[in-house]
Amino acid sequence: MLFKKLLRTMGQYKAQFISMIIMIALGIGVFVGFNMEWVSIEQNTSKFFSDTRFADYRIVSEAGFTESDLDAISAADGVKAASRYVSVNASVNGDKDRTLALTVTENPEVSFFIVTKGDAYDETDTQGLWLSDQYASKNKVKKGDDLTLTFNGFDFTFTVRGFIKSGEYMICTRDETQLMPDLAKYAFAYVSPAAYLAKTGMAYYPQINVISSMSKSKFTETANAALGNTYMILSRDETVSYAESQGEAKEGKTMGSIVPVLFLAIAVLTMVTTMHRLTAKEKTQIGTLKALGFKNRRILLHYTSYALFIALVGTILGTGLGYGIAWIIMNPDGMMGTYFDMPEWKLYKPLFCVFIMLGIIAALTLIGFLSTRRMLAGTAADALRPYVPRKVKPLLIEKTKLFHKLSFGTRWNLRDIFRHKARTGMSLLGIVGCMVIIVAVMAMNDTVNAFLKTYYEDAMNYSSRIYVAQTATDEERSALIAKYDGDWSASIPVELKAKAVSLDVYSVTKDKYRFIGTDDRRKTLSSDGAYVCKRLAKEFGIGAGSTITVYPYGTNTPYTLKVSGILRSVTENIVITDAYAKSLGIDFKPDSIYTSTQKADVASDTAIKSVQAKSEIVETFDSFMEIMIIMIVVFIVAAVVLGIVVLYNLGVMSYTERYREMATLKVLGFKDKKIGGLMISQNLWVTVVGMIAGFPLGLLVLDVLIDALASEYEMGMAVGPLTFVVSIALTLGVSLLVSLMVARKNKKINMVEALKGAE
């Protein structure tokens, strides 16, 4: 009998049941999806790094390392494995648009790769090349094909033996200026040390990669003692593949702890209000069951099962939605597939998600239990009396003359708002939540677009960047600068307070490279001080007027710099002019030239290591913006669903609570249109207040997200007029749509039925 009643009640209140299930499914889905994403990133990348023996430390020296240097490092206590390592950018088959990072590691136990197809690695092969499988697929390269790689003006021909993936190049970008990988144009390949020696006739290795569990400070001390000099040492945290993958995991964790909280909080609070109103509406039914002899315990169990049913169905659907969200993000053809190049894309569900979901089910069930127990108080006769909303004292404003000058509708709505504070508060929370999400994601898009325009369109005022070969003479460097009439820079690896950073020396006389201040405006460099990037300034408390001391690696000569200002930058660097560098006696050599010459017009030269077109960097924006647009659409859809579900549920609740009042108005001669207008106007009041509160809260959430998700890009918040218009239009539209849907129910009011109940 009670089971049949359960089904009938669900049909009678299907709007409330469906809306609650959707709310819980959304909350659980977003929570599970984002947390599965970051856990899956950690698990998959960790296994990949382990399988490819990703190095813990990289010791760098342009002079190169000898075999005796390698032996000294390998013999040091705490070093598990070490290998000399070299990676150079070489153009493919004379095509300047396609470049491979040609890589050699002497020890397959350090910084190696896994073969996905083709022949196994052969360290004695002097002709073989193991190529990125993504590059091969995108460029239709087959096993056995010959590739001619050009580096420093020399051509080297290799035969493709197999196709690979490497942890060192899991995120394969040329440098920090390239936001997204483009594996059709820039990828990687490995050859054996034997092939390297046979083709070049030398064994120049500017890097030793090491696997060790020592801390960086301890390893630095050990390595410098073993080599008898001070070298730049980079930990795995300072490499693109590892740092960015960990950053993505951290971002997912942040999103998993911020966005789902909003959905779940609204779901739980809405459940409180909905279950209370549902049991209040069922008060007479509860009294009837008591009169028929049903025990309180059985009645309590029956109505509590409603909440349990909603929680279970919502959780099951939410779990499926969570897997869907995680798969959209974490699959080879998904959002992360455009960023990560790794062999496995397994989804991992963290154990804490299971406990959280069980806790949500328990909490929602408890809400149903407490709501029902309240209605069971008293005798069967008490329970049979219809639920009457509690009386409220007259508002203070009702005692004023102004209140009595207000229209009837305004007075009626004000009284209802204060009589049903919980429902009004939940409606307000739904509007604020909808507004916050839309504003945050729209403004994030504005911020990213402003960043791209400011940094890549304005600051990078060149067509091509020429990377000068390390072997180039001073005369050759000067000749290249003069030939291509460009600005130039020199990067010097230095240590700042035990942190490896780049000291970048710039000569800017042709307006090919510009600098952006923290106010997002161009900044002209003075020749009497240094400019520190925003991240370093924040980390070390550096400001204009401060002094900092840097230590170039490989020397014992420190340099003290006066800080003239703070810049925005995509790299952790310190910028000075060539004049200031000369005044301090800093030794440098130009290694990059910024020119208006197109990449295709840059002639091959032994003094040129490689050329990067600005257009190649800009092209990667498309992939980046595609991901951004997908995220925006997903969140806006979620926000709209959130708004519709919450407002419709509460609107139906409002209609139920005011059923007798609206029936009275109809008896008094009010038309359906007039009564509907009263309900719509009240919702619009709440909507306006919610939008006013939601807009600044959305910007606050955006500020938190920028700091947590994109701090490495040093973005400045930007909000365009479209964000303002769209957020208001969507939120207002959702509210108006739901109000119209609820207002149409006035036509179904049965005046006799509504008014015949006992007071």
Steps between C-alpha positions, in 0.01 A plus 500: 500500500766750601704408194204591276462823693871568444450472124185716505671769707798504267265549208314776681822686587700395195632853441658512845636146476649551155650837589662362815642202313643732234655726763665211681613341172656831392678547830628142519586499128710815512665386823583152374598619152752764604650287775531202266677731255782610730544157656514342152759756393715418802468123455555490122787748494669340800500162327621656174787681671594180679487291181721747311738553796435872520800676652477664841779751430669658199850647528555754221820646351545650154864386508382138509585209728769236459479130582703565814236755608234236453705248698539750783124558519418130468737417788346757735301369796123516443520487120309202360570558130646773279539566130649759274222655296461737206197640317517736201231638272546390139282579198358203305576443131577866446152603617544793738145456629574153638748448779606205712674510835774252409594329826775270621531335840797275568324292762159345419432498876475881503270731297406229253187413302257216434452352154132496398561346157795378297845372591641496850776744582850396391782698658745380232285618207681784322219575251180449696263763636209449740233758424204649687198291402277809500730683261520193276121463492436866423769511228443149358851378581541122480753257635798480266461858373811715490497839672766764443547726801677834466684652793751787497514479122586128495275223365464162670295217348342231717266206437185475709511178704209547736249734656516614859373705791729666752437641845751777430271621219159411644417869459696583187536875455800685361515741794283687750358732232313210336180438695396171339692219325478470123638153439450528126767771489710460813567158653794282604718209393776291659816355348765284662831640629666292228298675229569839658874436498497353148305792351667791680841359587475636855348418837382839623256460790398826674288321758521218753163358603486329836259279691531561872267527800711773664353844564609768256719680752673175595541392139633841398760484774594143400516570125705819532744324733533205259558725197708761677295791365163671529249403234136574430296210634134460411272272696212314337272770642674750271440306178199568277362146484507435873418849626212553258349156561513560874354844437210346308441255787507788748258698286265202483521463877418869542203477264390182676495679834337829390236447231336179636463657844261755352288233331497266799426780747202617296382139457513430875338829598230457238441148633442643848239744374336258256466211746355730763240634257423154363436352844301810594283448193464134600403586860140391453614176338731437795207556737286258301770232521525552875122474533506174304738352757837538330778543752711814501806292423349357184371838382840651574671226300258550212558873459872472570519258207403791272820681591700178477358431152589852381851470645566156348368581151676838498827344612483220241423744218763741635765229502426423135512872420831526687653224288374681191655831607829330586506319165430820306805653668722192527516312171745506205256700288368713785606822666813359666579297188591824325748575778640169627668239279495182705420132432233428762179688575343303782239658725556466875228568754646618831385315809408820682230561235326182614500616863377846401215349298405272790506804725274692260254210489499480880455877535210514253333202667538668839333812360200290396493330839503826698238664275260208547554466876396858546162432338440188713483699823168488681195280464335373183239777537777762508664348196170498306477877519643662183837666525468871571803723444617671815374847566743782464499830676421808293810644337636826634451651159128410523464758775617779271290715270729412209404132519130577464572711194656201327299294256314193619736269311809655658357470851388142438842397368689668785292315757554169319877553476531554874254224587695242296858607560643153434342472156599855412855437619527183290369682192756772561775242542402336170515834317833591661643159410387531140641853475832410665569213260407695186697809604807300602526294179413790267747729673763224489458499123539881499811467715660241272418701187645813659813305597546366147447842349728677746786251500491328163358771277641809666819398682624259232522757222712282270443247223779255576731411786844378397676275750877547466722190511715461810806457278447834322778755539445856619551621142240259367249608765555867416469425128165323553363789707602747230374281214153452645478847656353370823501538875683232696525336839742281696395258772733429791405226749543638850413410856274731701459400863564131419259512204606452138371789288593667174676837485392634161703778341310697233601749236178656372549776244275378215175461700486127422459397862296684760460462876176502697468642851268376773248765385486321160660797328824514307805571708823653371811354659742736669873428490560548870315204648343157461140394449369193682206286389190514717535143632854551627405836647213338690701196608797694638330826598685704238385849406624807316798640688608160636837344429553137405814290459527236227768238449570390140560125482854391428653811658565624850417862417174632648321803354287739704213655306280792590134428426332770292162333452280191465396345167251240387672201341428140399839392637664546838760756400680822574532750215778756453625706209832430329626839622427410863661157454816661363513749786499207745759304302261213423623280216232408245454392140187567290313171452166621357423753228152646451440611143227600254646258246271207426623156602506382138732787412757421769789336316669187631815583691734305726460780755125441519376218720131531408230749408157536658223692326266702717214359292589150624446613857176677412370186327517311828247751637229322302541177698522696824187700420311187391556357847401832655177516297406142595551582868295819467211319328503220759492740794239730349274202426555379858420848633180524294390151610581594859290815475206332327488202735532699822261777399240265355507279806467797732242661270280191519551501877393865511194417292409218739549714810293788361232280345229612745606864473480497121165321517377780728621759247313319224182504710551873548507544123871502417571365153756224436721749315501737799581223749776369273641853479522514879711179507720610210570841655610338828740269315639795306568685826698206633676462164617862497635473855670172409664651192626799697657267757612239245701724269769606751504149647563364150796734461629392842479134393678590176780667694545182705495286185758719322733477797449124537477393136702747295755662730786397269361727227472803729165600354320815600124475547295642212123529473343594169155654443378175341553320831283757674225478237500119460508426874206732566306383193542130578424531871203728442382277217515188715307671778236636263459165323450312826263768631283471188495119530385518862256786441308288246399268784257765628243381247481164679404642840178342635351774718252276682759234582756758612264690731300219663784377725487584870699793623 
